[in-house]
Amino acid sequence: MCLYLKKRVLDLNFLCRFTRALFTKKPNSQRQHKRLSSRYRKRAIKMGTVAELNLSREEGEEDLAPPTSSDDKSDRHETVFPSSIVWCTIPILSDVFPLVGHVGVTNSSGWIYDFIGDGTIHQSVSNNLSFNRVMRVIPLDESKCKHPIDESLRRVMMHYTRTNERYNLFGQNCHDFVGILLNLSEYEGKDNWNLIDVAFLVWGIKGNGGSFVDVNAMYRTFGPVCVALVVAFVFGMLRAFLHLLLGLYGALVGWFMLYVYVLNTRRSCSIRAGTIPFIRNNNNHQGDVVAEGDV
């Protein structure tokens, strides 16, 4: 119990620092890195040029500085998940809504990329998203992609950082980021993926399904709400607790349905993906992009 409470406090501390950094105005990248803590600075990387977006790992250039500590070296030996959608829990929020979490996508080498703030893409060589370690993996079939996932990652990341794409937890969020990438890749021959489709992919309602990385990840996801249900049953409040939980879930699902299919039709994932230009080749620099009609 003490270890669990300590973990909750650490998660809450990181969530508070992340939220403070997210909503603090940052006029330039230098001031941003000065304000962020050293731990967060390693996890949040502001990227802007095509040269910095070399995701294929074939050119011999590192997007991150090579690891120096023993912990970083051990991360190199962790299991990687190439060309996949990865999911993790969000501290506090996922304890109440276990089906709600944070998603990212990996390139062909297993590097993780997830959208965490205005124009900011978190990048990790280990099995960690910005909030937590990877808990669920949904492999993507490269043979079903019209355009390679690595190429689509370069395009969407260059667009997000150059336009300083805004982050909105209740709309333009991490699921939206993955949806745009799927549209750029035309995964399964579709170019109209949205954040609800991404959530369906994560939980196996669509696609080839996914799985938890281990039993501990499953316990970590559903354990807190199960404990809450047991406590509510012991105190004779199970019915009221279920009504509250289902009501909150209904409101959350209703909002995202309204947002995707009514409020955001003019800025849907499909429409925004269609405005992102192609990159001519991997070695070009700023300005070396072409419109889709010129390819």
Secondary structure, 3 states (H helix, E strand, C coil): CHHHHHHHHHHHHHHHHHHHHHHCCCCCHHHHHHHCCHHHHHHCECCCCHHHHCCCCCCCCCCCCCCCCHHHHHHCCCCCCCCEEEEEECCCHHHHCCCCEEEEEECCCCCEEEEEECCEEEEECCCECCCCECCEEEECCHHHCCCCHHHHHHHHHHHHHHCCCCCCCCCCCHHHHHHHHHHHHCHHHCCCCCHHHHHHHHCCCCCCCCEECCHHHHHHHHHHHHHHHHHHHHCCCHHHHHHHHHHHHHHHHHHHHHHHHHHCHHHCHHHHHHCCCEECCCCCCCCCEECHHHC
